[in-house]
Amino acid sequence: MAPKNLRFGGGAADTLLHPLVAVAMVLAIILILCLPRRYGIVPFLLGVFLIPLGQVVVLSGVHFTVLRILILAGLVRKVTLRSGSSAGQLTSVKSIDSLISLWFGIEFIATSLELRESQAIINGLGNFLDAAGSYFVVRLFIRDREDVVRTLKAFAAITVVSSCCMINEQVTHQNVFGLLGGVPLFPQVREGSIRSQAAFAEYLDAGVFGATLIPLLMWMWSDVKSRVAAALGIAGAIVMMITSHSSTPLLAFLGAVVGLSLWPFRDWMRYLRWGLSLTLVGLHLVMKAPVWALIARIDLTGSSSGDHRYHLVDACIRHFSDWWLIGYKDFPNWGWDMWDLSDEYVAVALTGGLAGLVIFIKILSRSFGGIGTARKHAAGDRKKQWFLWCLGAALLAHVVGWFGCSYQAQMQILLFALFGIISVAVSEAASTPEEQPATADDTHQLQFWSQSKALDTVSS
């Protein structure tokens, strides 16, 4: 049976806002609104990832989490910056902004039609605000290479603070963020191992957060001025991954390592992709179970629930007729613990239907395609190519990690920050003069990403 707090209509009934959190929130709001635009990303990210997600203000039954309040502050800053700006509106459905907005819209419409309750619409609007709002706030603050470095330094600081708190959980068996409220005071224990989570919604998020940041911090290491921050960030990220004591973060880390290690074979990626695809098809034909049953065999800690992930994916595929149109709300009836949507692809399918899943995969396809095309345009510039390659490795880490967890609001912001960084990198490649003319397909890929960078630089 699903926990009550995970059911529709669950959650906090009253305001839960610790005085220290209230002070930190007000300070973050002031900094977001008053600091020069290029520094706004720092208080926003620190507030999002170092304040427990459960800290909430309830007004007339409407929940305003601290994260949602920070998003609203960022949107106010976005409006004030855009006033008087000549930035054009996005019109191409091929832009990353339009695709992501379409994805959020489909999920909101599908969920509302499936639940058909006024409260569901209110809840859906809140989720839409969290997703779309946070995306455009992040896109506001990440516009150029300096913003990218500043963002990664903020993430490095978050990993250092979180890792220290997660080590403390291992030693004292208490989460210091739990003293504030909004996350459990005592961490989960499985098979005798403590699963630290810091201020994140759960231990999986904390571990995957660290694992997926490692490729980006590896790139930052190449900048001599940022080397100390990068080293501390990498150390913190590794500690977060280990102390969460879960297979999913380790699996995401493995995806990152594989992505980075393929750098010497960067000109052979088309063949590697085809080889992997044919291998999976061949395994599916010769295995007694479907190829996705391999998920059940993944256990990197001795206490994993890979079997549950396999049954979740298998049930989703077998019940395609239930969810393809507008998603499905009765998936807990599919079997034991099916309420636990610990797979991002299944979660996207059940909340947005086939249309939402297709858009989601399209976003990933265009992202990898934009990175690959930009790398071709950066031929001869090894530093730019390495930057783009690390972005691809980070995105691959997310893709692999999604087989073991579905993202909550905090982790969505991490993903959106990655999309913003990719946009900057690809746009830079599009504006760099080339020695050889681009093909029609290359031009299309770069136009796709350059259209997503429609915000003009505002002097600060």
Secondary structure by P-SEA (a helix, b strand, c coil): ccccccccccccccccccaaaaaaaaaaaaaaacccccaaaaaaaaaacccccccccccccccccaaaaaaaaaaaaaaaaacccccccccccccaaaaaaaaaaaaaaaaaaaaccaaaaaaaaaaaaaaaaaaaaaaaacccaaaaaaaaaaaaaaaaaaaaaaaaaaacccccccccccccccccccccbbbbbcccccaaaaaaaaaaaaaaaaaaaacccaaaaaaaaaaaaaaaaaaaccaaaaaaaaaaaaaaaacccccaaaaaaaaaaaaaaaaaacccccccccccccccccccaaaaaaaaaaaaaaaccccccccccccccccccccccccaaaaaaaaccaaaaaaaaaaaaaaaaaaaaaaaaacccaaaaaaaaaaaaaaaaaaaacccccccaaaaaaaaaaaaaaaaaaaaaaaccccccccaaaaaaaaaaaaaaccccccc
